[in-house]
């Protein structure tokens, strides 16, 4: 989501100062729903919401992924970028993101405007080092965040699944649950919690209960 809460306003200001200092063809591409005004600038491209396939394609072809948020609990976006071999530039004021960058050796972190500008310049000017960072990121995710690794780590504690769905039909939900079961995702699971559902699923559920 493009939001001030996510640090996007600061990112825009930093990026525009970067462009003022370095005259290159780097573009800042935004993906996700905008909850704030976006600067009108030829170097800032707002694509809005995109599908999963397009998101992956954009990520694979990026020089880096910027995560400007100070408040993240895990950051799937960071792990996705690393999984596809894309280095990250993250806000060092967020301990989670900073730890990802340091432990993986797959990214850089910034604490202020100058560090953001020079880190982005470093990413652009050192493709071989970025390639190595990308390789480090793949290894980091494979070692720590593959599902089989995660469930083995927490098997003695037990795992509770939570599904929150507002769009899919009952048939889709059943199909997903079956697929997850076949893939072994429910191994060591103690239970499943269902959150919000769309109208069709809710009505079907009510009819079954009746």
C-alpha positions as CSV (number, residue, x, y, z in Angstrom):
1,X,0.0,0.0,0.0
2,X,1.3,3.5,-0.9
3,X,0.7,5.3,2.4
4,X,2.4,7.9,4.6
5,X,2.2,5.3,7.4
6,X,4.4,3.1,5.3
7,X,7.0,5.8,4.9
8,X,6.2,6.6,1.3
9,X,6.1,10.4,1.7
10,X,9.7,10.3,3.0
11,X,10.7,7.9,0.2
12,X,9.3,10.2,-2.4
13,X,11.2,13.2,-1.0
14,X,14.5,11.2,-0.8
15,X,14.0,9.7,-4.3
16,X,13.5,13.1,-5.9
17,X,16.6,14.5,-4.3
18,X,18.5,11.4,-5.5
19,X,17.3,12.1,-9.0
20,X,18.3,15.8,-8.7
21,X,21.9,14.6,-7.8
22,X,22.2,11.7,-10.2
23,X,21.0,12.2,-13.7
24,X,20.1,8.7,-14.7
25,X,17.2,6.6,-16.0
26,X,16.2,5.0,-12.7
27,X,12.4,5.0,-12.2
28,X,10.5,4.5,-9.0
29,X,7.7,2.1,-9.8
30,X,4.8,1.9,-7.3
31,X,2.5,-1.1,-6.9
32,X,-0.5,-1.2,-4.7
33,X,-3.5,0.9,-3.7
34,X,-2.6,4.6,-3.1
35,X,-3.8,6.1,0.1
36,X,-2.0,9.4,-0.4
37,X,-1.2,11.9,-3.1
38,X,1.7,10.8,-5.3
39,X,4.1,13.4,-6.7
40,X,3.6,14.1,-10.4
41,X,7.0,13.3,-11.9
42,X,8.2,11.4,-15.0
43,X,10.5,9.3,-12.8
44,X,7.7,8.0,-10.5
45,X,5.3,5.5,-12.1
46,X,2.2,4.5,-10.2
47,X,0.7,1.2,-11.5
48,X,-1.9,0.8,-8.8
49,X,-3.1,-2.7,-7.9
50,X,-1.7,-5.4,-10.2
51,X,-2.3,-9.1,-10.3
52,X,0.1,-11.7,-8.9
53,X,1.7,-12.6,-12.2
54,X,2.3,-9.0,-13.1
55,X,3.7,-8.3,-9.7
56,X,6.2,-11.1,-9.9
57,X,7.2,-10.0,-13.4
58,X,7.9,-6.5,-12.1
59,X,9.8,-7.8,-9.2
60,X,12.0,-10.0,-11.3
61,X,12.9,-7.1,-13.6
62,X,13.6,-4.6,-10.8
63,X,17.1,-3.4,-9.8
64,X,16.0,-3.4,-6.2
65,X,13.0,-3.4,-3.9
66,X,12.6,-0.4,-1.6
67,X,10.9,-0.9,1.7
68,X,10.5,2.5,3.4
69,X,8.3,1.4,6.3
70,X,9.4,1.8,9.9
71,X,6.9,-0.7,11.1
72,X,7.0,-4.3,9.8
73,X,6.5,-7.6,11.6
74,X,8.0,-9.9,9.0
75,X,7.7,-8.2,5.6
76,X,6.7,-10.8,3.0
77,X,7.6,-8.3,0.3
78,X,11.2,-8.4,1.4
79,X,11.3,-12.2,1.4
80,X,9.6,-12.3,-2.0
81,X,12.2,-10.0,-3.5
82,X,15.0,-12.1,-1.9
83,X,13.4,-15.3,-3.2
84,X,13.6,-13.9,-6.8
85,X,17.2,-12.8,-6.3
86,X,16.4,-9.0,-6.1
87,X,18.4,-7.0,-3.5
88,X,16.5,-4.8,-1.1
89,X,16.9,-1.2,0.2
90,X,15.1,-1.0,3.6
91,X,14.4,1.5,6.3
92,X,17.0,0.8,9.0
93,X,14.7,2.3,11.7
94,X,12.7,-0.9,11.4
95,X,14.6,-3.6,13.3
96,X,13.0,-6.4,11.3
97,X,14.0,-5.1,8.0
98,X,17.4,-4.1,9.2
99,X,18.0,-7.6,10.5
100,X,16.9,-9.1,7.2
101,X,19.4,-7.0,5.3
102,X,22.3,-7.7,7.7
103,X,21.6,-11.5,8.2
104,X,21.0,-12.2,4.5
105,X,23.8,-10.0,3.1
106,X,21.2,-9.4,0.4
107,X,20.4,-5.7,0.9
108,X,21.3,-2.3,2.3
109,X,19.6,-0.2,4.9
110,X,19.4,3.5,5.4
111,X,18.9,5.7,8.5
112,X,18.6,9.1,6.8
113,X,18.3,10.9,3.5
114,X,22.0,10.9,2.6
115,X,22.2,7.1,3.2
116,X,19.1,6.5,1.1
117,X,20.6,8.5,-1.8
118,X,24.0,7.0,-1.7
119,X,22.7,3.5,-1.2
120,X,20.5,3.8,-4.2
121,X,23.4,5.1,-6.2
122,X,25.5,2.2,-5.0
123,X,22.9,-0.3,-6.2
124,X,22.7,1.3,-9.6
125,X,26.5,1.5,-10.1
126,X,27.5,-2.0,-8.9
127,X,25.6,-4.6,-10.8
128,X,28.0,-7.5,-10.0
129,X,27.8,-6.9,-6.3
130,X,24.0,-6.7,-6.6
131,X,24.0,-10.0,-8.4
132,X,25.9,-11.5,-5.5
133,X,23.5,-9.9,-3.0
134,X,20.6,-11.4,-5.0
135,X,22.2,-14.9,-4.7
136,X,22.6,-14.3,-1.0
137,X,18.9,-13.5,-0.7
138,X,17.8,-16.7,-2.4
139,X,20.0,-18.8,0.0
140,X,18.7,-16.8,3.0
141,X,15.0,-17.5,2.1
142,X,15.7,-21.2,1.3
143,X,17.5,-21.7,4.6
144,X,15.1,-19.9,6.9
145,X,11.7,-19.4,5.3
146,X,10.8,-22.5,3.2
147,X,7.6,-24.0,4.6
148,X,9.1,-27.3,5.4
149,X,11.8,-25.5,7.4
150,X,9.2,-23.3,9.3
151,X,6.9,-26.2,10.2
152,X,9.8,-28.3,11.5
153,X,10.9,-25.4,13.6
154,X,7.5,-25.0,15.3
155,X,6.2,-28.6,15.2
156,X,6.4,-29.0,19.0
157,X,4.4,-25.8,19.6
158,X,1.7,-26.6,17.1
159,X,0.5,-24.4,14.2
160,X,-2.9,-22.6,14.0
161,X,-3.9,-21.6,10.5
162,X,-5.9,-18.4,9.9
163,X,-7.8,-17.8,6.7
164,X,-9.3,-14.4,5.9
165,X,-11.3,-14.3,2.7
166,X,-13.7,-11.8,1.2
167,X,-13.7,-12.7,-2.5
168,X,-13.5,-16.4,-3.2
169,X,-16.4,-18.8,-3.5
170,X,-17.1,-21.8,-1.3
171,X,-15.8,-24.1,-4.1
172,X,-12.6,-22.0,-4.2
173,X,-12.1,-22.2,-0.4
174,X,-12.5,-26.0,-0.4
175,X,-10.2,-26.3,-3.4
176,X,-7.5,-24.2,-1.6
177,X,-7.9,-26.2,1.6
178,X,-7.5,-29.5,-0.3
179,X,-4.4,-28.2,-2.1
180,X,-2.8,-27.0,1.1
181,X,-3.5,-30.4,2.6
182,X,-2.0,-32.3,-0.3
183,X,1.1,-30.1,-0.2
184,X,1.6,-30.9,3.5
185,X,0.9,-27.4,4.8
186,X,-1.3,-28.7,7.5
187,X,1.3,-31.0,8.9
188,X,1.5,-30.3,12.7
189,X,-1.5,-28.1,12.5
190,X,-3.6,-27.9,15.7
191,X,-6.5,-26.1,14.1
192,X,-7.9,-23.7,11.5
193,X,-9.5,-20.3,12.2
194,X,-11.7,-18.8,9.5
195,X,-12.1,-15.0,9.4
196,X,-14.2,-12.9,7.1
197,X,-15.9,-14.5,4.1
198,X,-17.7,-13.1,1.1
199,X,-21.5,-13.2,0.9
200,X,-21.7,-16.4,-1.1
201,X,-19.5,-18.3,1.3
202,X,-21.3,-16.9,4.3
203,X,-24.7,-17.8,2.9
204,X,-23.5,-21.3,2.1
205,X,-22.2,-21.7,5.6
206,X,-25.4,-20.5,7.2
207,X,-27.4,-22.9,5.0
208,X,-25.2,-25.8,6.1
209,X,-25.6,-24.8,9.8
210,X,-29.4,-24.6,9.4
